[in-house]
Amino acid sequence: MNREEKSQVIDEVRATLGRSKVVVVAHYRGMTVDEMTALRRKFRESGSEYRVVKNTLAKRAAQGTPFEGLGSLLTGPTSLATSADPVAPAKVLDEFVKDHPNLQIIGAVLDGKILKAEEVVALAKLPSREVLLARMLGALNAPIQGFVGVLAAVPGSFVRALGQIQKQKEQQAA
């Protein structure tokens, strides 16, 4: 690979990092071509990118970006999974690792913070953004529903009491 090709790869990786909120690093040693193809397909379906890049080029591309800490994770045959969704690449890798033990999650960089492999797996276990938003809205809505219930109970109790008084009056009149 000549200098021009290397600088082109660095520019491409830097552009990818600019669009991403997370970079997950994994070792792919021992994986077959079919397994790599299946993994890349899963990443495309999730809206993420998966790429094998030389470590030195990835380190250079990460310089001056929030992913500068990436260099400490780049040892051996590494691949980079990037996405604007901070959870998507972790979910894809965690799911894929269960059936393909040759793939190993090394770590990640999220918001400039280096995450260990265990933290990436924990990130993958998080519910999706939509589920988290629905839970938050439910939590915000619960006090309002309780307040409306309390407000509705007072007139309801008053109406039931009036109904009982009416019954008593009818029974006394009969």
Long-range contacts (C-beta under 8 A, 24 or more apart in sequence): 6-57, 9-53, 9-54, 9-57, 9-61, 10-57, 10-60, 10-61, 11-61, 13-51, 13-53, 13-57, 13-58, 13-61, 13-62, 13-80, 14-61, 14-62, 14-65, 16-49, 16-51, 16-80, 16-82, 17-61, 17-62, 17-65, 17-67, 17-82, 18-65, 19-82, 19-84, 20-49, 20-67, 20-82, 20-83, 20-84, 21-83, 21-84, 21-85, 21-86, 21-110, 21-111, 22-82, 22-83, 22-85, 22-86, 22-87, 22-89, 22-90, 22-108, 22-109, 22-110, 23-62, 23-67, 23-70, 23-80, 23-81, 23-82, 23-108, 23-109, 24-80, 24-81, 24-82, 24-89, 24-90, 24-93, 24-105, 24-107, 24-108, 24-120, 25-70, 25-73, 25-74, 25-78, 25-79, 25-80, 25-81, 25-105, 25-106, 25-107, 25-108, 26-78, 26-79, 26-81, 26-93, 26-103, 26-104, 26-105, 26-106, 27-76, 27-77, 27-78, 27-79, 27-103, 27-104, 27-106, 28-52, 28-77, 28-78, 28-79, 28-102, 28-103, 29-76, 29-77, 29-102, 30-102, 31-100, 31-102, 31-103, 35-100, 35-102, 35-103, 38-96, 39-92, 39-96, 39-100, 39-103, 42-92, 42-95, 42-96, 43-81, 43-89, 43-92, 46-83, 46-85, 46-88, 46-89, 46-91, 46-92, 47-83, 47-84, 47-85, 47-88, 48-81, 48-82, 48-83, 48-85, 48-88, 48-89, 48-92, 49-81, 49-82, 49-83, 50-79, 50-80, 50-81, 50-89, 51-79, 51-80, 51-82, 52-77, 52-78, 52-79, 52-80, 53-78, 53-79, 53-80, 66-109, 66-111, 66-112, 67-109, 67-112, 68-112, 69-109, 69-112, 69-113, 69-114, 70-109, 72-114, 73-106, 73-107, 73-108, 73-109, 73-114, 78-106, 85-129, 86-110, 86-123, 87-123, 87-124, 87-126, 87-128, 87-129, 90-120, 90-121, 90-123, 90-124, 91-124, 93-120, 93-124, 94-120, 94-121, 94-124, 94-125, 95-124
